[in-house]
Amino acid sequence: MDVWIALCREKNWDRRDYLRYVRFISYLQEKGIPLKRALQGHPIKDSERRTIETYTIKLDATTIGKIRAFL
């Protein structure tokens, strides 16, 4: 989730944009970036009260470059 929030700040996007977040997760999977489902006590909700699944991502220079390339 921290990666998503940082990307949204960098690109001036609303971090609660559920559809963009879903596209972002799909994009990461398409790029072969391993995602591990994060264990959380409280689910995160978007502005429409939908639960957002969160993941952990191992960051390196290549992965960061792929993340920044997401439109």
N, C-alpha and C positions, 0 to 999 in steps of 0.2 A: 504494500500500500504506500509505503514511503516513496518508492520509485515513481508510482503514479502521481502522487501529490507533487513531487519535485518536477516531473515532466509538465504537469499542468501549469505550475508556476512559471516554468521556463517558456512555455508556449502561450501563456495567458488564456488558458482554458478553464472552464468550470470543472472542478474535480468531482462534482456530483453528477456529471453527465454519464448516466448509466450506459447508454448505447455506445458511446465512444469508449468507455472502459471495456465493454464486452468486445468491441472491435480490437482494442489494444491487446487483450489477452489472446484473442485469435491470431493476431499478427505475431505475437511472441512465439506462439506454438508453431506457426508456419515457418518462422525463421529458425526453428530448432532450438530455441532457448528453453532449457529445462525449468519447469515450474513445479514447486512443491506446495501443496495446499497448506496454508498456515493454520496452526491450531490457535483458536481464539476462544475466549470465554463469552464474548458478546459479539454477535454478528453486526457488521456495519450496514447501515441502511442508506439508500440514496434519498433524494428529495421526494420521491414518490413512494417511499417506504419499502422498496424492493431490497432484498438482502443481496449484498455484494460479496462474492467469494473472494478471499484474499490469498495471495501466494507469496512465497519467498523466491528470490532470484539471486543466484550467485553472480556478482558483478565483476567484470573485467573490462578492459578497454574495448574489446570487440563487441561485447554485449551492450555496453553503454552506447556505442556508435549505432547499433541496430535500434536501440530504444529511441535515441534522438531522431532517427530517420522516420519514425512513425508519424504519419499525417493523420 
